[in-house]
Amino acid sequence: MTSLLCITIISLSLAASAYSQVTSSPSPAAVKVFANLGDNVTLPCRLLSQDSMSFGSLGIRVKWTKVADDEALNEDVLLSMGFHKKTYGSFEDRVFLQEHDSEDASIVITDVSMEDMGKYRCEIINGMEDTIQEITLEVQGGLTDGVVFPFAAPGFGRYNLNFSDAVRACAEQNAVVASRDQLFEAWKAGLDWCNAGWLSDSTVQYPITKPREPCGGTNNGPGLRSYGHRDKQNRYDVFCYASALKGRFYWLVQPDRLTFGEAMQACLDDGAEIAKVGHIYAAWKLEGYDRCDAGWLADGSVRYPISRPRKNCSPTEAAVRLHGYPDKMQKSYGVYCFKAEQ
């Protein structure tokens, strides 16, 4: 009787072991993929079995997730079941299944941003064998091809942007929220700014090259001052990152000064658009654009870019000078336009 019981237990153990081998495939080593800001990138994932149905068949499910440190904050990316496919949130209409062959569950992310950086999980479930793979995406965008600039809510003063507002504000100015590495590179290049701003990892920091009392005190040396990760509903400014221009930034010669509405129309009449803040910073930093005329920009601000400091035009430093947010009916300024490459 004892021998029979032992045989039964051993048989059940072997069956359980066999079942676990059928239902779960070992994950391959984690993969790291690199992409440049604004590029398209493929995150690889394949069904390990060679005799399974294709992903277009009914019953096979592919799920992609962007994984956070706190699993409760994970983001759905893509779900595919048979012929039905759905993308979510910021990935909507930007992510596609590659499907090169019947075992390919790789996705293509288009127009990569700094917010896309992080860890992704690919899950393939076909009822008999589940495959789980992890891929880390690193987004590269050093300051050789871009510029970091501080940005506040137009016309409302400082500290009026929650994290979602900050993402949107940078996007509206032809930029993305800067990463900590990009802000660090900008600080090394001399960026000094006393207002705290959001970064792409939802930390809040600011760069100080000249320590002083109102900006973290004089006892702390130069560097990035950090508030750490903050609740995304809190309000700060933001540091944006603008890539090199794909078009021409220019001062539009006009016989008269313009209101804001007239400035917008003048650029349209010239086959262009009124320039955004990201445009003027990229032209100034990456192309050495220099002009001492104050002009309207798309956010309702008036600014001018100085690459060669001189009397009456930023005498002490090269900078994009903010003249303020004047009444939009005021006829005191010209306009900067941007014409995209055709």
Secondary structure, DSSP 8 states (H G I E B T S, - for coil): -HHHHHHHHHHHHHHHHHHHHHHB------EEEEEETT--EEE--B-S-SSS--TTSTT-EEEEEEE-SSGGG-EEEEEEETTEEEE-GGGTTTEEE--SSTTB--EEE-S--GGG-EEEEEEEE-SS-EEEEEEEEEEE--TTSEEEEEE--TTT-SS-B-HHHHHHHHHHTT-EE--HHHHHHHHHTT----S-EE-TTSEEEEEESS--GGGT-SSS-SEEEEEEE--TTS-BEEEEEEE--SEEEEE---SS-B-HHHHHHHHHHTTSEE--HHHHHHHHHHH-------EE-TTS-EEEEESS-BTTB-SSS-EEEEEE---TT---BEEEEEEE--
